[in-house]
Amino acid sequence: MSIGSEPSDLDPQIVTGLGDARVDHSLFEPLVSYEPVTFAPKPALAESWDYFRRRPHLHLSSPRRRKMEQWRTRHGAGLRRLVAPHPHATIAAAYASLLYVIRGAEEFNKGQTKIFARRRGRARCPHARRHPGAPRTVFSPMLLNSPLRPVNVREIAKYGDPYQRRTPWTRAGRLVSSGPFVLKEWNAHQHILVENRRPTTTARASA
């Protein structure tokens, strides 16, 4: 498929272009997806979303097939990365304000507090994760946006400061993702090649 132009990046938390998002949406799955006709929510990474209970037996696309249990425990770190305040970080996510529906996130992003979010109770089960202070009717439709798709900060940190832009973690062979495809090639200004994680099929996007 054509994505129109060369992606600025494949880091879902900082991209702003439609072509960038098309690639990211094949690499990073959201917590909740939607039926294309009725727009009714349906499971994606999460099997339910009262407390975002993840689907069991999910793995990331790393060589050691890290279990999604590790993603569950670190998704909060990914959200914290999205709203990291200046001057402590230069990620400067354009859509950090998407998380302002979480109580305390706006103050954290603006450097008014060191507490990212205030909790309202604890998760009910080992696979559950609730985003504190976020109204479900507003928050769940927002999860399709690229910046709110889970990233693994520990994997990003292997290739530099995870709170800085343009580190090489998004290169083929390094990018650890949770979506249906794995990044195989990124040939600048020519094509991006992604491969289905299970069947031996590939999809190619060109700028």
C-alpha positions as CSV (number, residue, x, y, z in Angstrom):
1,M,0.0,0.0,0.0
2,S,1.1,3.6,-0.5
3,I,1.5,5.7,2.7
4,G,2.1,8.9,0.9
5,S,5.5,10.0,2.2
6,E,8.5,8.9,4.2
7,P,7.5,8.3,7.8
8,S,9.0,10.8,10.3
9,D,9.4,7.9,12.8
10,L,7.8,4.6,13.8
11,D,7.6,5.4,17.5
12,P,3.9,5.4,18.0
13,Q,4.1,8.0,20.8
14,I,5.6,10.7,18.7
15,V,4.3,10.2,15.2
16,T,1.7,12.7,13.8
17,G,1.3,11.8,10.1
18,L,-1.4,9.5,8.7
19,G,1.2,7.4,6.8
20,D,3.2,6.9,10.0
21,A,0.1,5.8,11.8
22,R,-0.8,3.3,9.0
23,V,2.5,1.5,9.6
24,D,2.3,1.7,13.4
25,H,-1.1,0.3,13.4
26,S,0.2,-2.9,11.8
27,L,3.0,-3.1,14.4
28,F,1.3,-2.1,17.6
29,E,-2.1,-3.4,18.7
30,P,-4.4,-1.2,20.9
31,L,-5.9,-2.4,24.1
32,V,-9.4,-2.1,22.6
33,S,-10.5,-2.2,19.0
34,Y,-13.9,-1.5,17.4
35,E,-16.3,-3.2,15.0
36,P,-16.0,-1.4,11.6
37,V,-19.8,-1.0,11.1
38,T,-21.3,-0.5,14.5
39,F,-18.2,0.9,16.2
40,A,-18.9,-1.3,19.2
41,P,-15.8,-2.0,21.3
42,K,-14.2,-5.4,20.9
43,P,-11.2,-7.1,22.5
44,A,-7.7,-6.4,21.3
45,L,-4.7,-6.7,23.7
46,A,-7.3,-6.5,26.5
47,E,-10.0,-9.1,26.7
48,S,-12.1,-6.7,28.8
49,W,-11.8,-3.1,29.7
50,D,-13.5,-2.4,33.0
51,Y,-10.0,-3.0,34.5
52,F,-8.3,-3.8,31.1
53,R,-7.9,-7.5,31.7
54,R,-5.3,-8.6,29.1
55,R,-5.8,-11.7,26.8
56,P,-3.9,-14.6,28.2
57,H,-0.9,-16.2,26.4
58,L,0.1,-13.1,24.4
59,H,3.7,-12.5,23.5
60,L,5.7,-9.6,22.2
61,S,7.7,-9.9,19.0
62,S,11.1,-10.1,20.7
63,P,13.4,-13.1,20.0
64,R,12.7,-14.5,23.4
65,R,9.0,-14.0,22.9
66,R,8.5,-12.1,26.1
67,K,5.1,-12.8,27.6
68,M,2.5,-10.0,27.7
69,E,2.6,-10.3,31.5
70,Q,5.8,-8.1,31.3
71,W,3.9,-5.7,29.1
72,R,1.1,-5.5,31.7
73,T,3.5,-4.6,34.5
74,R,5.3,-2.0,32.3
75,H,2.4,-0.3,30.4
76,G,2.3,2.4,33.1
77,A,5.9,3.2,32.2
78,G,4.9,3.6,28.6
79,L,2.1,6.0,29.5
80,R,4.5,7.9,31.7
81,R,6.9,8.2,28.8
82,L,4.1,9.8,26.7
83,V,3.5,12.6,29.2
84,A,7.1,13.0,30.4
85,P,7.5,16.8,31.2
86,H,10.1,19.2,29.9
87,P,13.0,19.8,30.5
88,H,13.5,16.3,31.9
89,A,12.7,14.7,28.6
90,T,12.8,15.7,25.0
91,I,10.3,13.2,23.6
92,A,7.8,16.1,23.5
93,A,4.9,14.0,22.4
94,A,2.5,16.1,20.3
95,Y,-0.5,14.2,21.6
96,A,0.4,13.9,25.3
97,S,-2.8,15.8,26.1
98,L,-4.7,12.6,25.1
99,L,-3.9,11.4,28.6
100,Y,-5.2,14.4,30.3
101,V,-8.4,12.4,31.0
102,I,-6.4,10.6,33.6
103,R,-6.5,12.5,36.9
104,G,-3.0,14.0,37.5
105,A,-1.6,13.4,34.1
106,E,-1.9,17.1,32.9
107,E,-0.2,18.4,36.1
108,F,2.6,15.8,35.6
109,N,3.1,16.8,31.9
110,K,3.3,20.4,32.8
111,G,5.8,19.8,35.6
112,Q,3.5,20.8,38.3
113,T,3.8,17.5,40.2
114,K,6.1,14.5,40.2
115,I,3.2,12.1,40.6
116,F,2.1,10.8,37.2
117,A,-1.4,9.6,38.2
118,R,-3.4,9.1,41.4
119,R,-4.8,5.7,41.9
120,R,-8.4,4.8,42.7
121,G,-8.2,1.3,44.2
122,R,-6.3,-1.8,43.1
123,A,-6.7,-4.1,40.1
124,R,-8.9,-7.1,40.8
125,C,-6.9,-9.9,39.2
126,P,-3.3,-10.7,38.2
127,H,-4.0,-9.8,34.5
128,A,-5.9,-6.5,35.2
129,R,-4.7,-3.0,34.9
130,R,-6.9,0.1,35.5
131,H,-5.9,3.5,34.3
132,P,-6.5,5.6,37.4
133,G,-9.0,8.5,37.2
134,A,-9.9,7.9,33.5
135,P,-13.6,7.9,32.7
136,R,-14.2,4.7,30.7
137,T,-16.8,6.2,28.3
138,V,-14.3,8.8,27.2
139,F,-11.0,6.8,27.5
140,S,-11.8,3.6,25.6
141,P,-12.5,5.1,22.1
142,M,-9.2,7.1,22.4
143,L,-7.2,3.9,22.7
144,L,-7.1,3.4,18.9
145,N,-4.8,6.4,18.6
146,S,-1.2,5.6,18.0
147,P,0.2,7.4,21.1
148,L,-1.9,5.2,23.4
149,R,-0.8,1.9,21.9
150,P,1.4,0.1,24.4
151,V,5.2,0.3,24.1
152,N,7.8,-1.5,26.1
153,V,10.1,1.1,27.7
154,R,12.6,-1.5,28.8
155,E,13.1,-2.6,25.2
156,I,13.4,1.0,24.1
157,A,16.0,1.7,26.8
158,K,18.4,-0.9,25.3
159,Y,19.2,1.5,22.5
160,G,19.4,4.8,24.4
161,D,17.5,7.1,26.7
162,P,13.8,6.1,26.3
163,Y,12.8,9.7,27.0
164,Q,14.7,11.0,24.0
165,R,13.7,11.1,20.4
166,R,15.3,9.4,17.4
167,T,17.1,6.6,19.3
168,P,17.5,3.5,17.0
169,W,15.0,1.2,18.8
170,T,12.6,1.5,15.8
171,R,15.0,-0.2,13.4
172,A,14.3,-3.6,11.9
173,G,15.5,-6.4,14.2
174,R,15.2,-4.1,17.2
175,L,11.6,-2.9,17.3
176,V,9.6,-5.0,19.8
177,S,5.9,-4.8,19.1
178,S,2.6,-6.4,20.0
179,G,0.6,-6.1,16.7
180,P,0.0,-8.7,13.9
181,F,3.1,-7.8,12.0
182,V,6.9,-7.5,12.6
183,L,9.1,-4.9,11.0
184,K,11.5,-6.6,8.6
185,E,12.9,-3.8,6.5
186,W,12.9,0.0,6.5
187,N,14.5,1.3,3.3
188,A,14.3,5.1,3.6
189,H,12.2,6.8,0.9
190,Q,11.6,3.5,-0.8
191,H,9.7,1.0,1.2
192,I,8.8,-0.5,4.6
193,L,8.4,-4.3,4.8
194,V,6.4,-5.9,7.6
195,E,5.9,-9.7,8.0
196,N,2.9,-11.5,9.5
197,R,3.9,-12.9,12.8
198,R,2.4,-16.3,12.1
199,P,1.8,-17.2,8.5
200,T,4.7,-16.6,6.1
201,T,3.2,-13.6,4.3
202,T,4.4,-10.0,4.1
203,A,3.0,-6.6,3.4
204,R,4.9,-3.8,1.8
205,A,4.2,-0.1,2.1
206,S,5.9,2.5,-0.1
207,A,6.3,6.2,0.3
